[in-house]
Amino acid sequence: MSQQEIMIPGAASIAIKCKDGVILGSDRRATWGYTVVNKSTQKVFKIIDHIGLAAYGLIGDFQILVKILRAQANLYELDAGERISTQSLAKLVSNFLYSRKMMPLLTNLIVAGLDKDGPKLYTLDAIGSLMPDDYGAAGTGMLLSYGILEAEYKLGMTIAEGEKLVEKAIRNAIKRDAMSGNGIDLLIISKEGAEEKFIEIKELGE
């Protein structure tokens, strides 16, 4: 099968840094061409208690990557005697993706977490380009999401403010992007730990 024949499902995946944590979010729709094949697909994952990942691309590709990262994070803690940092995990992802650049996993990722020295966020493409940022977006709803983030993101936002912004950006993206929708998954990482939420979107008839 040539790369041109591969149909990549859509997504509106977002992550932002706040002054007291990070927030990751994504829609739940999985598509195959013009068909919605699943309405409860997870695209936001807790890797360990203080690090999360938001994904876009082939579902099997990012699902297996999540399994590998969870195992590597646990092995690191057993070996080093301390939890892995967000930067170290992001570099691990980057190295793994780059090692497969001739046959890449078709996925774009955002890795975000809360370390001892504060929140960290990195965006990655399919061959492992590692880019630190204050916020990131991936998927077919990316451009629509970035418009909201550019206009309303502020350094030092609280978790509560950030949660509203992520929800707003995803809602606006899926109103115009037919390849994303069917609700919003959120992963909120703060000093209190990781909290997962699901937001229904009834007004869109879903």
C-alpha positions as a Python dict, from the first residue, in 0.01 Angstrom:
ca = {
    (1, 'M'): (0, 0, 0),
    (2, 'S'): (146, 336, -97),
    (3, 'Q'): (152, 626, 147),
    (4, 'Q'): (-96, 812, -76),
    (5, 'E'): (-357, 541, -11),
    (6, 'I'): (-335, 565, 368),
    (7, 'M'): (-633, 746, 518),
    (8, 'I'): (-532, 928, 837),
    (9, 'P'): (-813, 998, 1087),
    (10, 'G'): (-868, 1358, 1191),
    (11, 'A'): (-823, 1517, 1532),
    (12, 'A'): (-836, 1840, 1726),
    (13, 'S'): (-563, 1777, 1984),
    (14, 'I'): (-431, 2058, 2206),
    (15, 'A'): (-203, 2106, 2507),
    (16, 'I'): (-111, 2420, 2699),
    (17, 'K'): (116, 2519, 2987),
    (18, 'C'): (-36, 2691, 3289),
    (19, 'K'): (147, 2842, 3586),
    (20, 'D'): (49, 2546, 3805),
    (21, 'G'): (31, 2258, 3559),
    (22, 'V'): (-55, 2151, 3205),
    (23, 'I'): (-380, 2066, 3027),
    (24, 'L'): (-415, 1830, 2731),
    (25, 'G'): (-734, 1778, 2532),
    (26, 'S'): (-869, 1617, 2218),
    (27, 'D'): (-1188, 1515, 2044),
    (28, 'R'): (-1307, 1153, 2021),
    (29, 'R'): (-1397, 1097, 1654),
    (30, 'A'): (-1218, 842, 1433),
    (31, 'T'): (-1277, 858, 1059),
    (32, 'W'): (-1191, 646, 757),
    (33, 'G'): (-1225, 865, 453),
    (34, 'Y'): (-1577, 1010, 467),
    (35, 'T'): (-1700, 758, 725),
    (36, 'V'): (-1708, 798, 1104),
    (37, 'V'): (-1589, 457, 1226),
    (38, 'N'): (-1576, 529, 1600),
    (39, 'K'): (-1713, 796, 1834),
    (40, 'S'): (-1514, 719, 2150),
    (41, 'T'): (-1151, 702, 2035),
    (42, 'Q'): (-897, 805, 2298),
    (43, 'K'): (-635, 1052, 2172),
    (44, 'V'): (-516, 1188, 2510),
    (45, 'F'): (-316, 959, 2736),
    (46, 'K'): (-165, 971, 3083),
    (47, 'I'): (185, 822, 3045),
    (48, 'I'): (266, 851, 3416),
    (49, 'D'): (116, 1065, 3693),
    (50, 'H'): (293, 1387, 3590),
    (51, 'I'): (321, 1348, 3209),
    (52, 'G'): (57, 1325, 2939),
    (53, 'L'): (46, 1291, 2562),
    (54, 'A'): (-200, 1418, 2299),
    (55, 'A'): (-190, 1251, 1958),
    (56, 'Y'): (-300, 1278, 1597),
    (57, 'G'): (-250, 1025, 1319),
    (58, 'L'): (-298, 655, 1261),
    (59, 'I'): (-461, 518, 1574),
    (60, 'G'): (-257, 197, 1591),
    (61, 'D'): (67, 396, 1556),
    (62, 'F'): (9, 622, 1853),
    (63, 'Q'): (-149, 345, 2063),
    (64, 'I'): (162, 126, 2039),
    (65, 'L'): (382, 430, 2106),
    (66, 'V'): (189, 501, 2427),
    (67, 'K'): (248, 142, 2544),
    (68, 'I'): (621, 173, 2473),
    (69, 'L'): (647, 506, 2656),
    (70, 'R'): (464, 381, 2965),
    (71, 'A'): (697, 83, 2985),
    (72, 'Q'): (1009, 299, 2933),
    (73, 'A'): (897, 551, 3195),
    (74, 'N'): (850, 274, 3452),
    (75, 'L'): (1185, 115, 3363),
    (76, 'Y'): (1356, 454, 3401),
    (77, 'E'): (1212, 497, 3751),
    (78, 'L'): (1323, 147, 3854),
    (79, 'D'): (1674, 206, 3717),
    (80, 'A'): (1734, 568, 3823),
    (81, 'G'): (1534, 568, 4146),
    (82, 'E'): (1341, 879, 4044),
    (83, 'R'): (1064, 963, 3803),
    (84, 'I'): (1150, 1059, 3446),
    (85, 'S'): (1129, 1428, 3354),
    (86, 'T'): (904, 1557, 3077),
    (87, 'Q'): (1207, 1667, 2876),
    (88, 'S'): (1370, 1323, 2905),
    (89, 'L'): (1052, 1146, 2799),
    (90, 'A'): (1006, 1386, 2506),
    (91, 'K'): (1367, 1319, 2396),
    (92, 'L'): (1301, 946, 2424),
    (93, 'V'): (998, 984, 2194),
    (94, 'S'): (1201, 1200, 1957),
    (95, 'N'): (1485, 947, 1934),
    (96, 'F'): (1243, 660, 1877),
    (97, 'L'): (1057, 842, 1599),
    (98, 'Y'): (1381, 954, 1433),
    (99, 'S'): (1515, 597, 1437),
    (100, 'R'): (1216, 504, 1220),
    (101, 'K'): (1240, 798, 979),
    (102, 'M'): (1266, 572, 673),
    (103, 'M'): (942, 400, 777),
    (104, 'P'): (781, 650, 1017),
    (105, 'L'): (490, 611, 1250),
    (106, 'L'): (225, 837, 1098),
    (107, 'T'): (156, 1048, 1404),
    (108, 'N'): (208, 1398, 1541),
    (109, 'L'): (236, 1433, 1918),
    (110, 'I'): (229, 1682, 2202),
    (111, 'V'): (406, 1577, 2524),
    (112, 'A'): (333, 1789, 2832),
    (113, 'G'): (399, 1745, 3201),
    (114, 'L'): (471, 1904, 3536),
    (115, 'D'): (830, 1866, 3660),
    (116, 'K'): (999, 1986, 3978),
    (117, 'D'): (1105, 2303, 3798),
    (118, 'G'): (764, 2373, 3648),
    (119, 'P'): (544, 2278, 3351),
    (120, 'K'): (701, 2166, 3022),
    (121, 'L'): (552, 2114, 2675),
    (122, 'Y'): (699, 1977, 2350),
    (123, 'T'): (551, 1918, 2004),
    (124, 'L'): (681, 1641, 1778),
    (125, 'D'): (626, 1550, 1414),
    (126, 'A'): (643, 1202, 1258),
    (127, 'I'): (1025, 1198, 1239),
    (128, 'G'): (1087, 1326, 1590),
    (129, 'S'): (1145, 1700, 1551),
    (130, 'L'): (1141, 1817, 1913),
    (131, 'M'): (1009, 2171, 1971),
    (132, 'P'): (951, 2326, 2316),
    (133, 'D'): (657, 2567, 2336),
    (134, 'D'): (394, 2717, 2566),
    (135, 'Y'): (110, 2553, 2373),
    (136, 'G'): (66, 2315, 2082),
    (137, 'A'): (-199, 2174, 1853),
    (138, 'A'): (-214, 1879, 1615),
    (139, 'G'): (-458, 1729, 1372),
    (140, 'T'): (-704, 1839, 1106),
    (141, 'G'): (-845, 2095, 1351),
    (142, 'M'): (-500, 2240, 1423),
    (143, 'L'): (-529, 2565, 1227),
    (144, 'L'): (-871, 2641, 1370),
    (145, 'S'): (-742, 2569, 1722),
    (146, 'Y'): (-434, 2787, 1681),
    (147, 'G'): (-649, 3088, 1600),
    (148, 'I'): (-813, 3069, 1944),
    (149, 'L'): (-487, 2990, 2123),
    (150, 'E'): (-295, 3277, 1959),
    (151, 'A'): (-570, 3522, 2051),
    (152, 'E'): (-641, 3414, 2409),
    (153, 'Y'): (-343, 3226, 2557),
    (154, 'K'): (-154, 3414, 2828),
    (155, 'L'): (156, 3317, 3023),
    (156, 'G'): (73, 3240, 3385),
    (157, 'M'): (-283, 3120, 3326),
    (158, 'T'): (-434, 2920, 3610),
    (159, 'I'): (-550, 2561, 3564),
    (160, 'A'): (-913, 2677, 3570),
    (161, 'E'): (-849, 2941, 3302),
    (162, 'G'): (-649, 2697, 3092),
    (163, 'E'): (-918, 2432, 3107),
    (164, 'K'): (-1175, 2677, 2968),
    (165, 'L'): (-937, 2783, 2690),
    (166, 'V'): (-860, 2426, 2580),
    (167, 'E'): (-1230, 2340, 2575),
    (168, 'K'): (-1311, 2656, 2375),
    (169, 'A'): (-1036, 2592, 2120),
    (170, 'I'): (-1146, 2231, 2062),
    (171, 'R'): (-1515, 2325, 2045),
    (172, 'N'): (-1446, 2587, 1781),
    (173, 'A'): (-1224, 2350, 1582),
    (174, 'I'): (-1479, 2069, 1566),
    (175, 'K'): (-1759, 2302, 1462),
    (176, 'R'): (-1577, 2351, 1129),
    (177, 'D'): (-1368, 2032, 1099),
    (178, 'A'): (-1583, 1737, 989),
    (179, 'M'): (-1306, 1489, 1077),
    (180, 'S'): (-1316, 1566, 1450),
    (181, 'G'): (-1598, 1569, 1705),
    (182, 'N'): (-1807, 1348, 1937),
    (183, 'G'): (-1699, 1505, 2265),
    (184, 'I'): (-1381, 1621, 2434),
    (185, 'D'): (-1136, 1432, 2655),
    (186, 'L'): (-928, 1641, 2895),
    (187, 'L'): (-622, 1547, 3100),
    (188, 'I'): (-537, 1799, 3372),
    (189, 'I'): (-198, 1758, 3541),
    (190, 'S'): (-124, 1964, 3853),
    (191, 'K'): (56, 1923, 4186),
    (192, 'E'): (-248, 1729, 4306),
    (193, 'G'): (-195, 1468, 4033),
    (194, 'A'): (-362, 1383, 3702),
    (195, 'E'): (-737, 1421, 3650),
    (196, 'E'): (-928, 1300, 3344),
    (197, 'K'): (-1256, 1455, 3228),
    (198, 'F'): (-1502, 1401, 2945),
    (199, 'I'): (-1717, 1683, 2804),
    (200, 'E'): (-2023, 1603, 2596),
    (201, 'I'): (-2114, 1833, 2308),
    (202, 'K'): (-2491, 1807, 2285),
    (203, 'E'): (-2550, 2128, 2093),
    (204, 'L'): (-2377, 1986, 1786),
    (205, 'G'): (-2621, 1697, 1766),
    (206, 'E'): (-2364, 1436, 1860),
}
